[in-house]
């Protein structure tokens, strides 16, 4: 019976390999070099897999200008998700918020404005006054909020980012990178999708003043649905944009271009290249059983094996048939096993390059069996190992 279980598990592995490899003799996909991008730094990322399609100087520390406000928005969205504030909360407008220079939502000192309105004013209009008001409301002061921003940056893996304010106004020690900003955009999209539609809105009106979203790609490309522009003399013209076509999404970041039109053109080139030649594929679904693995000394003889999260890869279009997958299970799995126990690893490769190398986990508990069941399984395991 134990040998039958092993053979059955092996057959499931072979089925998984065949499902991913398909046509053994599939031809390689030809992809041209990425387009030249006129910017100080740039990156194109798949937010599902985290794969980088193209980049240049993507870890160079540069002033992010109003791209900073993505972190402010992320923290506000986190506070709402955790129930500490709500869209309907009324935020008092301080003198400091009212006097903050730069782009404005035109909130007035001494009034109170809903969080929802300020969030729209910050994201769509890039209002510095709305941004400071939100920072003060969440943390008590902008300085305290900036401390939260830097803590959150570390949590998200933004290793080359440091904030000095919530708005992106120039400061010598205020910097980020194209790669870090792509990580931040990825977190906004994946963590708080319920608020992401704000980033796609083309206009917002407050105090009878209607202002357009400065992300001109929202008008040029129907697949673009975010995220944020930035501009100062020090930073140049910057843009973080995201688009979704079919089941694939990309994030494009460009920093340090020479004009508002240039930043849109350069990100559009990156997005078009990504969608033309690459696709995002979900290989494994969270909680989906990949196979049954034999368990020794348990109340059950098998345990379900799978992943605890969806697993995506970014691959050249038309190359799915060339994926090769292997599952390497522990040679002996003994009860008790608990949900989440690591029982082996799954690897997926394309043309020899490993795309996925992640643990496979137990999807159900298998308690220890009774005394006689453990003894009997120990005897069977001895002979199985002996003949192996």
TORKOL-4160 file (C-alpha; in steps of 0.2 Angstrom, whole numbers, padded with zeros to 4 digits, m for minus):
388
<pt num="1" X="0000" Y="0000" Z="0000"/>
<pt num="2" X="0014" Y="0012" Z="0004"/>
<pt num="3" X="0023" Y="0009" Z="m0012"/>
<pt num="4" X="0006" Y="0012" Z="m0021"/>
<pt num="5" X="0005" Y="0028" Z="m0012"/>
<pt num="6" X="0022" Y="0033" Z="m0018"/>
<pt num="7" X="0018" Y="0028" Z="m0036"/>
<pt num="8" X="0002" Y="0038" Z="m0035"/>
<pt num="9" X="0011" Y="0053" Z="m0029"/>
<pt num="10" X="0024" Y="0052" Z="m0043"/>
<pt num="11" X="0011" Y="0051" Z="m0056"/>
<pt num="12" X="0003" Y="0067" Z="m0049"/>
<pt num="13" X="0020" Y="0075" Z="m0051"/>
<pt num="14" X="0022" Y="0069" Z="m0069"/>
<pt num="15" X="0004" Y="0076" Z="m0073"/>
<pt num="16" X="0009" Y="0093" Z="m0065"/>
<pt num="17" X="0025" Y="0093" Z="m0076"/>
<pt num="18" X="0015" Y="0088" Z="m0092"/>
<pt num="19" X="0002" Y="0101" Z="m0088"/>
<pt num="20" X="0015" Y="0115" Z="m0087"/>
<pt num="21" X="0026" Y="0109" Z="m0101"/>
<pt num="22" X="0013" Y="0104" Z="m0114"/>
<pt num="23" X="0022" Y="0103" Z="m0131"/>
<pt num="24" X="0039" Y="0096" Z="m0128"/>
<pt num="25" X="0046" Y="0103" Z="m0145"/>
<pt num="26" X="0039" Y="0121" Z="m0143"/>
<pt num="27" X="0050" Y="0134" Z="m0152"/>
<pt num="28" X="0058" Y="0148" Z="m0142"/>
<pt num="29" X="0049" Y="0164" Z="m0142"/>
<pt num="30" X="0058" Y="0179" Z="m0151"/>
<pt num="31" X="0058" Y="0195" Z="m0141"/>
<pt num="32" X="0067" Y="0211" Z="m0147"/>
<pt num="33" X="0077" Y="0222" Z="m0135"/>
<pt num="34" X="0067" Y="0234" Z="m0125"/>
<pt num="35" X="0064" Y="0252" Z="m0132"/>
<pt num="36" X="0076" Y="0266" Z="m0127"/>
<pt num="37" X="0068" Y="0277" Z="m0113"/>
<pt num="38" X="0073" Y="0295" Z="m0111"/>
<pt num="39" X="0073" Y="0297" Z="m0092"/>
<pt num="40" X="0085" Y="0297" Z="m0077"/>
<pt num="41" X="0079" Y="0280" Z="m0072"/>
<pt num="42" X="0064" Y="0269" Z="m0076"/>
<pt num="43" X="0057" Y="0251" Z="m0072"/>
<pt num="44" X="0043" Y="0240" Z="m0079"/>
<pt num="45" X="0036" Y="0228" Z="m0066"/>
<pt num="46" X="0023" Y="0214" Z="m0066"/>
<pt num="47" X="0014" Y="0218" Z="m0049"/>
<pt num="48" X="0008" Y="0200" Z="m0048"/>
<pt num="49" X="0024" Y="0191" Z="m0049"/>
<pt num="50" X="0036" Y="0205" Z="m0045"/>
<pt num="51" X="0046" Y="0202" Z="m0061"/>
<pt num="52" X="0055" Y="0216" Z="m0069"/>
<pt num="53" X="0053" Y="0217" Z="m0088"/>
<pt num="54" X="0065" Y="0231" Z="m0091"/>
<pt num="55" X="0074" Y="0244" Z="m0081"/>
<pt num="56" X="0089" Y="0256" Z="m0081"/>
<pt num="57" X="0096" Y="0265" Z="m0065"/>
<pt num="58" X="0081" Y="0259" Z="m0056"/>
<pt num="59" X="0090" Y="0259" Z="m0039"/>
<pt num="60" X="0097" Y="0276" Z="m0041"/>
<pt num="61" X="0091" Y="0288" Z="m0027"/>
<pt num="62" X="0082" Y="0303" Z="m0034"/>
<pt num="63" X="0070" Y="0316" Z="m0028"/>
<pt num="64" X="0052" Y="0308" Z="m0031"/>
<pt num="65" X="0042" Y="0325" Z="m0030"/>
<pt num="66" X="0024" Y="0321" Z="m0028"/>
<pt num="67" X="0026" Y="0303" Z="m0031"/>
<pt num="68" X="0029" Y="0304" Z="m0012"/>
<pt num="69" X="0010" Y="0306" Z="m0010"/>
<pt num="70" X="0008" Y="0287" Z="m0015"/>
<pt num="71" X="0015" Y="0283" Z="0002"/>
<pt num="72" X="0004" Y="0295" Z="0011"/>
<pt num="73" X="m0011" Y="0288" Z="0002"/>
<pt num="74" X="m0006" Y="0270" Z="0006"/>
<pt num="75" X="m0005" Y="0274" Z="0025"/>
<pt num="76" X="m0022" Y="0283" Z="0025"/>
<pt num="77" X="m0029" Y="0268" Z="0016"/>
<pt num="78" X="m0021" Y="0256" Z="0029"/>
<pt num="79" X="m0028" Y="0266" Z="0043"/>
<pt num="80" X="m0045" Y="0265" Z="0035"/>
<pt num="81" X="m0043" Y="0246" Z="0032"/>
<pt num="82" X="m0038" Y="0244" Z="0051"/>
<pt num="83" X="m0053" Y="0254" Z="0057"/>
<pt num="84" X="m0044" Y="0268" Z="0065"/>
<pt num="85" X="m0052" Y="0281" Z="0053"/>
<pt num="86" X="m0065" Y="0281" Z="0040"/>
<pt num="87" X="m0070" Y="0290" Z="0024"/>
<pt num="88" X="m0083" Y="0300" Z="0033"/>
<pt num="89" X="m0072" Y="0307" Z="0046"/>
<pt num="90" X="m0071" Y="0326" Z="0047"/>
<pt num="91" X="m0053" Y="0332" Z="0046"/>
<pt num="92" X="m0049" Y="0350" Z="0053"/>
<pt num="93" X="m0038" Y="0360" Z="0042"/>
<pt num="94" X="m0024" Y="0368" Z="0051"/>
<pt num="95" X="m0015" Y="0384" Z="0046"/>
<pt num="96" X="0000" Y="0374" Z="0041"/>
<pt num="97" X="m0010" Y="0363" Z="0029"/>
<pt num="98" X="m0018" Y="0379" Z="0022"/>
<pt num="99" X="m0002" Y="0388" Z="0019"/>
<pt num="100" X="0008" Y="0373" Z="0012"/>
<pt num="101" X="0015" Y="0379" Z="m0005"/>
<pt num="102" X="0014" Y="0370" Z="m0022"/>
<pt num="103" X="m0001" Y="0362" Z="m0030"/>
<pt num="104" X="m0017" Y="0364" Z="m0020"/>
<pt num="105" X="m0035" Y="0357" Z="m0017"/>
<pt num="106" X="m0039" Y="0374" Z="m0010"/>
<pt num="107" X="m0045" Y="0369" Z="0007"/>
<pt num="108" X="m0048" Y="0383" Z="0019"/>
<pt num="109" X="m0040" Y="0385" Z="0037"/>
<pt num="110" X="m0053" Y="0383" Z="0051"/>
<pt num="111" X="m0065" Y="0372" Z="0041"/>
<pt num="112" X="m0067" Y="0353" Z="0042"/>
<pt num="113" X="m0066" Y="0342" Z="0027"/>
<pt num="114" X="m0070" Y="0323" Z="0025"/>
<pt num="115" X="m0056" Y="0311" Z="0023"/>
<pt num="116" X="m0064" Y="0305" Z="0007"/>
<pt num="117" X="m0063" Y="0323" Z="m0001"/>
<pt num="118" X="m0045" Y="0325" Z="0005"/>
<pt num="119" X="m0040" Y="0308" Z="m0002"/>
<pt num="120" X="m0047" Y="0313" Z="m0019"/>
<pt num="121" X="m0039" Y="0330" Z="m0018"/>
<pt num="122" X="m0022" Y="0322" Z="m0014"/>
<pt num="123" X="m0022" Y="0309" Z="m0027"/>
<pt num="124" X="m0031" Y="0317" Z="m0042"/>
<pt num="125" X="m0026" Y="0336" Z="m0039"/>
<pt num="126" X="m0010" Y="0332" Z="m0030"/>
<pt num="127" X="m0015" Y="0345" Z="m0017"/>
<pt num="128" X="m0001" Y="0348" Z="m0004"/>
<pt num="129" X="m0014" Y="0356" Z="0007"/>
<pt num="130" X="m0025" Y="0341" Z="0007"/>
<pt num="131" X="m0009" Y="0330" Z="0010"/>
<pt num="132" X="m0003" Y="0339" Z="0025"/>
<pt num="133" X="m0021" Y="0339" Z="0033"/>
<pt num="134" X="m0022" Y="0320" Z="0031"/>
<pt num="135" X="m0005" Y="0317" Z="0038"/>
<pt num="136" X="m0009" Y="0328" Z="0053"/>
<pt num="137" X="m0026" Y="0319" Z="0056"/>
<pt num="138" X="m0018" Y="0302" Z="0055"/>
<pt num="139" X="m0002" Y="0305" Z="0066"/>
<pt num="140" X="m0005" Y="0321" Z="0075"/>
<pt num="141" X="0008" Y="0330" Z="0065"/>
<pt num="142" X="0017" Y="0329" Z="0048"/>
<pt num="143" X="0033" Y="0325" Z="0057"/>
<pt num="144" X="0026" Y="0310" Z="0066"/>
<pt num="145" X="0017" Y="0305" Z="0050"/>
<pt num="146" X="0034" Y="0305" Z="0041"/>
<pt num="147" X="0041" Y="0293" Z="0054"/>
<pt num="148" X="0027" Y="0281" Z="0049"/>
<pt num="149" X="0031" Y="0283" Z="0031"/>
<pt num="150" X="0049" Y="0278" Z="0033"/>
<pt num="151" X="0044" Y="0263" Z="0044"/>
<pt num="152" X="0031" Y="0258" Z="0031"/>
<pt num="153" X="0045" Y="0260" Z="0017"/>
<pt num="154" X="0056" Y="0247" Z="0026"/>
<pt num="155" X="0041" Y="0235" Z="0028"/>
<pt num="156" X="0038" Y="0236" Z="0009"/>
<pt num="157" X="0056" Y="0233" Z="0005"/>
<pt num="158" X="0059" Y="0250" Z="m0001"/>
<pt num="159" X="0078" Y="0250" Z="0004"/>
<pt num="160" X="0083" Y="0266" Z="m0005"/>
<pt num="161" X="0069" Y="0277" Z="0000"/>
<pt num="162" X="0069" Y="0291" Z="0014"/>
<pt num="163" X="0055" Y="0303" Z="0017"/>
<pt num="164" X="0056" Y="0320" Z="0025"/>
<pt num="165" X="0039" Y="0326" Z="0022"/>
<pt num="166" X="0022" Y="0319" Z="0016"/>
<pt num="167" X="0020" Y="0330" Z="0000"/>
<pt num="168" X="0037" Y="0328" Z="m0009"/>
<pt num="169" X="0042" Y="0346" Z="m0008"/>
<pt num="170" X="0061" Y="0347" Z="m0011"/>
<pt num="171" X="0073" Y="0342" Z="0003"/>
<pt num="172" X="0091" Y="0336" Z="0002"/>
<pt num="173" X="0087" Y="0320" Z="0012"/>
<pt num="174" X="0071" Y="0316" Z="0003"/>
<pt num="175" X="0073" Y="0303" Z="m0010"/>
<pt num="176" X="0067" Y="0286" Z="m0018"/>
<pt num="177" X="0070" Y="0276" Z="m0033"/>
<pt num="178" X="0060" Y="0269" Z="m0048"/>
<pt num="179" X="0061" Y="0252" Z="m0041"/>
<pt num="180" X="0055" Y="0257" Z="m0024"/>
<pt num="181" X="0041" Y="0267" Z="m0031"/>
<pt num="182" X="0036" Y="0252" Z="m0041"/>
<pt num="183" X="0035" Y="0242" Z="m0025"/>
<pt num="184" X="0024" Y="0255" Z="m0017"/>
<pt num="185" X="0012" Y="0255" Z="m0032"/>
<pt num="186" X="0012" Y="0236" Z="m0032"/>
<pt num="187" X="0007" Y="0237" Z="m0013"/>
<pt num="188" X="m0007" Y="0250" Z="m0017"/>
<pt num="189" X="m0014" Y="0239" Z="m0031"/>
<pt num="190" X="m0013" Y="0223" Z="m0021"/>
<pt num="191" X="m0017" Y="0228" Z="m0003"/>
<pt num="192" X="m0031" Y="0240" Z="m0005"/>
<pt num="193" X="m0040" Y="0237" Z="m0021"/>
<pt num="194" X="m0056" Y="0244" Z="m0014"/>
<pt num="195" X="m0049" Y="0262" Z="m0015"/>
<pt num="196" X="m0039" Y="0260" Z="m0031"/>
<pt num="197" X="m0052" Y="0267" Z="m0043"/>
<pt num="198" X="m0048" Y="0284" Z="m0036"/>
<pt num="199" X="m0032" Y="0284" Z="m0046"/>
<pt num="200" X="m0041" Y="0282" Z="m0062"/>
<pt num="201" X="m0053" Y="0298" Z="m0060"/>
<pt num="202" X="m0049" Y="0311" Z="m0073"/>
<pt num="203" X="m0056" Y="0326" Z="m0063"/>
<pt num="204" X="m0060" Y="0332" Z="m0046"/>
<pt num="205" X="m0069" Y="0347" Z="m0040"/>
<pt num="206" X="m0068" Y="0355" Z="m0023"/>
<pt num="207" X="m0073" Y="0372" Z="m0018"/>
<pt num="208" X="m0080" Y="0375" Z="m0035"/>
<pt num="209" X="m0063" Y="0373" Z="m0043"/>
<pt num="210" X="m0062" Y="0358" Z="m0055"/>
<pt num="211" X="m0044" Y="0352" Z="m0058"/>
<pt num="212" X="m0039" Y="0338" Z="m0070"/>
<pt num="213" X="m0028" Y="0323" Z="m0065"/>
<pt num="214" X="m0011" Y="0326" Z="m0072"/>
<pt num="215" X="m0008" Y="0308" Z="m0078"/>
<pt num="216" X="m0012" Y="0311" Z="m0096"/>
<pt num="217" X="m0011" Y="0293" Z="m0100"/>
<pt num="218" X="m0029" Y="0291" Z="m0092"/>
<pt num="219" X="m0035" Y="0300" Z="m0108"/>
<pt num="220" X="m0023" Y="0292" Z="m0120"/>
<pt num="221" X="m0024" Y="0273" Z="m0115"/>
<pt num="222" X="m0041" Y="0266" Z="m0109"/>
<pt num="223" X="m0031" Y="0252" Z="m0101"/>
<pt num="224" X="m0022" Y="0264" Z="m0089"/>
<pt num="225" X="m0030" Y="0266" Z="m0072"/>
<pt num="226" X="m0017" Y="0275" Z="m0061"/>
<pt num="227" X="m0007" Y="0280" Z="m0052"/>
<pt num="228" X="0003" Y="0297" Z="m0049"/>
<pt num="229" X="0013" Y="0311" Z="m0057"/>
<pt num="230" X="0027" Y="0321" Z="m0049"/>
<pt num="231" X="0036" Y="0337" Z="m0054"/>
<pt num="232" X="0049" Y="0349" Z="m0046"/>
<pt num="233" X="0064" Y="0358" Z="m0054"/>
<pt num="234" X="0075" Y="0346" Z="m0045"/>
<pt num="235" X="0065" Y="0330" Z="m0049"/>
<pt num="236" X="0060" Y="0334" Z="m0067"/>
<pt num="237" X="0044" Y="0326" Z="m0073"/>
<pt num="238" X="0040" Y="0309" Z="m0066"/>
<pt num="239" X="0026" Y="0297" Z="m0068"/>
<pt num="240" X="0021" Y="0280" Z="m0060"/>
<pt num="241" X="0007" Y="0272" Z="m0071"/>
<pt num="242" X="m0002" Y="0256" Z="m0071"/>
<pt num="243" X="m0012" Y="0247" Z="m0085"/>
<pt num="244" X="m0022" Y="0231" Z="m0086"/>
<pt num="245" X="m0025" Y="0222" Z="m0102"/>
<pt num="246" X="m0034" Y="0205" Z="m0101"/>
<pt num="247" X="m0027" Y="0196" Z="m0086"/>
<pt num="248" X="m0010" Y="0205" Z="m0086"/>
<pt num="249" X="m0005" Y="0221" Z="m0077"/>
<pt num="250" X="0011" Y="0231" Z="m0078"/>
<pt num="251" X="0017" Y="0246" Z="m0068"/>
<pt num="252" X="0029" Y="0258" Z="m0077"/>
<pt num="253" X="0039" Y="0271" Z="m0068"/>
<pt num="254" X="0050" Y="0285" Z="m0076"/>
<pt num="255" X="0059" Y="0298" Z="m0067"/>
<pt num="256" X="0068" Y="0314" Z="m0072"/>
<pt num="257" X="0061" Y="0317" Z="m0090"/>
<pt num="258" X="0061" Y="0334" Z="m0097"/>
<pt num="259" X="0042" Y="0337" Z="m0099"/>
<pt num="260" X="0025" Y="0332" Z="m0094"/>
<pt num="261" X="0022" Y="0325" Z="m0112"/>
<pt num="262" X="0039" Y="0316" Z="m0112"/>
<pt num="263" X="0035" Y="0306" Z="m0095"/>
<pt num="264" X="0018" Y="0300" Z="m0103"/>
<pt num="265" X="0026" Y="0295" Z="m0119"/>
<pt num="266" X="0040" Y="0286" Z="m0111"/>
<pt num="267" X="0029" Y="0276" Z="m0099"/>
<pt num="268" X="0017" Y="0272" Z="m0114"/>
<pt num="269" X="0032" Y="0265" Z="m0123"/>
<pt num="270" X="0036" Y="0253" Z="m0108"/>
<pt num="271" X="0018" Y="0248" Z="m0106"/>
<pt num="272" X="0016" Y="0244" Z="m0124"/>
<pt num="273" X="0032" Y="0234" Z="m0125"/>
<pt num="274" X="0027" Y="0224" Z="m0110"/>
<pt num="275" X="0010" Y="0220" Z="m0116"/>
<pt num="276" X="0016" Y="0216" Z="m0133"/>
<pt num="277" X="0029" Y="0203" Z="m0128"/>
<pt num="278" X="0024" Y="0197" Z="m0110"/>
<pt num="279" X="0010" Y="0190" Z="m0101"/>
<pt num="280" X="0006" Y="0186" Z="m0083"/>
<pt num="281" X="0001" Y="0168" Z="m0078"/>
<pt num="282" X="m0006" Y="0161" Z="m0062"/>
<pt num="283" X="0002" Y="0143" Z="m0061"/>
<pt num="284" X="m0004" Y="0138" Z="m0043"/>
<pt num="285" X="m0019" Y="0144" Z="m0034"/>
<pt num="286" X="m0019" Y="0147" Z="m0015"/>
<pt num="287" X="m0026" Y="0132" Z="m0006"/>
<pt num="288" X="m0027" Y="0121" Z="m0022"/>
<pt num="289" X="m0022" Y="0103" Z="m0020"/>
<pt num="290" X="m0007" Y="0099" Z="m0031"/>
<pt num="291" X="m0005" Y="0081" Z="m0025"/>
<pt num="292" X="m0008" Y="0069" Z="m0010"/>
<pt num="293" X="0008" Y="0064" Z="m0001"/>
<pt num="294" X="0010" Y="0048" Z="0009"/>
<pt num="295" X="0011" Y="0051" Z="0028"/>
<pt num="296" X="0018" Y="0038" Z="0040"/>
<pt num="297" X="0011" Y="0035" Z="0058"/>
<pt num="298" X="m0005" Y="0046" Z="0056"/>
<pt num="299" X="m0023" Y="0044" Z="0057"/>
<pt num="300" X="m0024" Y="0046" Z="0038"/>
<pt num="301" X="m0012" Y="0039" Z="0026"/>
<pt num="302" X="m0010" Y="0055" Z="0015"/>
<pt num="303" X="m0010" Y="0073" Z="0017"/>
<pt num="304" X="m0015" Y="0086" Z="0004"/>
<pt num="305" X="0000" Y="0097" Z="m0003"/>
<pt num="306" X="m0002" Y="0114" Z="m0011"/>
<pt num="307" X="0003" Y="0133" Z="m0009"/>
<pt num="308" X="m0003" Y="0145" Z="0004"/>
<pt num="309" X="m0004" Y="0159" Z="m0009"/>
<pt num="310" X="m0007" Y="0162" Z="m0028"/>
<pt num="311" X="0009" Y="0159" Z="m0038"/>
<pt num="312" X="0011" Y="0170" Z="m0054"/>
<pt num="313" X="0025" Y="0171" Z="m0067"/>
<pt num="314" X="0029" Y="0183" Z="m0080"/>
<pt num="315" X="0033" Y="0175" Z="m0096"/>
<pt num="316" X="0035" Y="0179" Z="m0115"/>
<pt num="317" X="0019" Y="0177" Z="m0124"/>
<pt num="318" X="0017" Y="0160" Z="m0131"/>
<pt num="319" X="0030" Y="0152" Z="m0120"/>
<pt num="320" X="0018" Y="0143" Z="m0107"/>
<pt num="321" X="0021" Y="0127" Z="m0116"/>
<pt num="322" X="0039" Y="0128" Z="m0113"/>
<pt num="323" X="0038" Y="0129" Z="m0094"/>
<pt num="324" X="0045" Y="0114" Z="m0084"/>
<pt num="325" X="0040" Y="0110" Z="m0066"/>
<pt num="326" X="0046" Y="0098" Z="m0053"/>
<pt num="327" X="0040" Y="0095" Z="m0036"/>
<pt num="328" X="0053" Y="0088" Z="m0023"/>
<pt num="329" X="0044" Y="0081" Z="m0008"/>
<pt num="330" X="0052" Y="0076" Z="0008"/>
<pt num="331" X="0057" Y="0058" Z="0007"/>
<pt num="332" X="0048" Y="0053" Z="0023"/>
<pt num="333" X="0033" Y="0063" Z="0030"/>
<pt num="334" X="0029" Y="0058" Z="0048"/>
<pt num="335" X="0013" Y="0062" Z="0058"/>
<pt num="336" X="0008" Y="0074" Z="0065"/>
<pt num="337" X="0007" Y="0086" Z="0051"/>
<pt num="338" X="m0001" Y="0103" Z="0053"/>
<pt num="339" X="m0008" Y="0115" Z="0040"/>
<pt num="340" X="0006" Y="0126" Z="0034"/>
<pt num="341" X="0020" Y="0113" Z="0037"/>
<pt num="342" X="0033" Y="0114" Z="0023"/>
<pt num="343" X="0034" Y="0097" Z="0015"/>
<pt num="344" X="0045" Y="0100" Z="0000"/>
<pt num="345" X="0048" Y="0113" Z="m0014"/>
<pt num="346" X="0041" Y="0116" Z="m0031"/>
<pt num="347" X="0052" Y="0123" Z="m0045"/>
<pt num="348" X="0046" Y="0130" Z="m0062"/>
<pt num="349" X="0059" Y="0135" Z="m0075"/>
<pt num="350" X="0059" Y="0142" Z="m0093"/>
<pt num="351" X="0073" Y="0138" Z="m0104"/>
<pt num="352" X="0084" Y="0133" Z="m0089"/>
<pt num="353" X="0080" Y="0149" Z="m0079"/>
<pt num="354" X="0071" Y="0146" Z="m0063"/>
<pt num="355" X="0055" Y="0157" Z="m0062"/>
<pt num="356" X="0048" Y="0149" Z="m0046"/>
<pt num="357" X="0056" Y="0141" Z="m0031"/>
<pt num="358" X="0044" Y="0140" Z="m0017"/>
<pt num="359" X="0039" Y="0128" Z="m0003"/>
<pt num="360" X="0024" Y="0117" Z="m0004"/>
<pt num="361" X="0014" Y="0115" Z="0011"/>
<pt num="362" X="0002" Y="0104" Z="0020"/>
<pt num="363" X="m0016" Y="0109" Z="0017"/>
<pt num="364" X="m0024" Y="0099" Z="0031"/>
<pt num="365" X="m0019" Y="0092" Z="0048"/>
<pt num="366" X="m0015" Y="0074" Z="0050"/>
<pt num="367" X="m0015" Y="0069" Z="0068"/>
<pt num="368" X="m0003" Y="0055" Z="0075"/>
<pt num="369" X="m0011" Y="0038" Z="0074"/>
<pt num="370" X="m0014" Y="0026" Z="0088"/>
<pt num="371" X="m0001" Y="0015" Z="0095"/>
<pt num="372" X="m0003" Y="0000" Z="0084"/>
<pt num="373" X="m0005" Y="0011" Z="0068"/>
<pt num="374" X="0012" Y="0019" Z="0072"/>
<pt num="375" X="0020" Y="0002" Z="0075"/>
<pt num="376" X="0013" Y="m0005" Z="0059"/>
<pt num="377" X="0018" Y="0010" Z="0048"/>
<pt num="378" X="0036" Y="0010" Z="0056"/>
<pt num="379" X="0038" Y="m0008" Z="0050"/>
<pt num="380" X="0031" Y="m0004" Z="0033"/>
<pt num="381" X="0043" Y="0011" Z="0031"/>
<pt num="382" X="0058" Y="0000" Z="0036"/>
<pt num="383" X="0055" Y="m0012" Z="0022"/>
<pt num="384" X="0051" Y="0002" Z="0009"/>
<pt num="385" X="0067" Y="0011" Z="0014"/>
<pt num="386" X="0077" Y="m0006" Z="0013"/>
<pt num="387" X="0071" Y="m0010" Z="m0004"/>
<pt num="388" X="0074" Y="0008" Z="m0010"/>
